[in-house]
Amino acid sequence: MEDVRILSIVQADGWFAVFSAGPDQERSEFRSRLLCWALVERRNGERSIVGIDTDQRGTVEIAGYANNFVRYEFGAT
């Protein structure tokens, strides 16, 4: 996990984080509903917008920082 500071959050209704669920050869994926979008700032001052979701244990995390993150996606489940 990168060291960032959250500056602001907004709702992410209808948005999902998509993750790889298997080896590259089988490229299966699963989706996780985003809780919100966050404007974050890194130590070097660089800012970006990231999606925040929860993992299977219920831990809140920045989806895009996961090793198996693929993309953000909008749409129905």
N, C-alpha and C positions, 0 to 999 in steps of 0.2 A: 504494500500500500504506500502510495506517495504521501508525503507530508504536505497537506494543503489546509487552507482555512476557508470555510464556507462563508461567503459574503451575503448571499441571498438565495431563497428558494421560491419556486412557483409550482403549482399543480402540474401533473403530467398525465391528465386523464386520457386514456386510450393508448398510451405509449408502453412499449415493452422493450426489455433488453433481450437479445437473442444470444445464446451460448452454444458452443460446440459440446456435444454429449458423447462423442466417441472418437476413435482413431480417425486420422485424416482420410483414410481409404473409404470409410463408411459415412463420413460427414453428417451424422444425425445431429439435430439441433433441438433445443428446448427454449421456451420463452418464460420470462419473469416480468410480472407487471411492475412498472416503475411507480414509486411512491411520489417522486417529485423530480424536477430539474433543479440543479444547483449551480450557481455561479461560484467558482472556486478560484483561489489565488495560491500559486505555488510560492515557495520561499524567494525565488528569483523575481517575483512580481508578475509573472506570466499568468494570465487569467483564461479560463475556459468554462464552458457549460457542459455539465456531465449529468447523466441519469443516475438516480439513487434507487436501489431496490433492496430486498432482503434475501439472505441466503436461506437454505433449508432449516437452519437452526434459529432463524428469526433475527439474525444480526444485520443491522443496516449497513450497507456498503455502497461504494461507488462502482456501478456495474462495469464501466469501461476499463477499470483497473484490474479486472479478473483475467487470469491467463487464458481462459477459454472464451472470452468475450468476442462476438462476431460483429454485431451491429445493433443499432436501435431501429425499432419498427413501429409503425402506427397501424392500428386496426383491431378488429375483434379477435377474441381468443380462439 
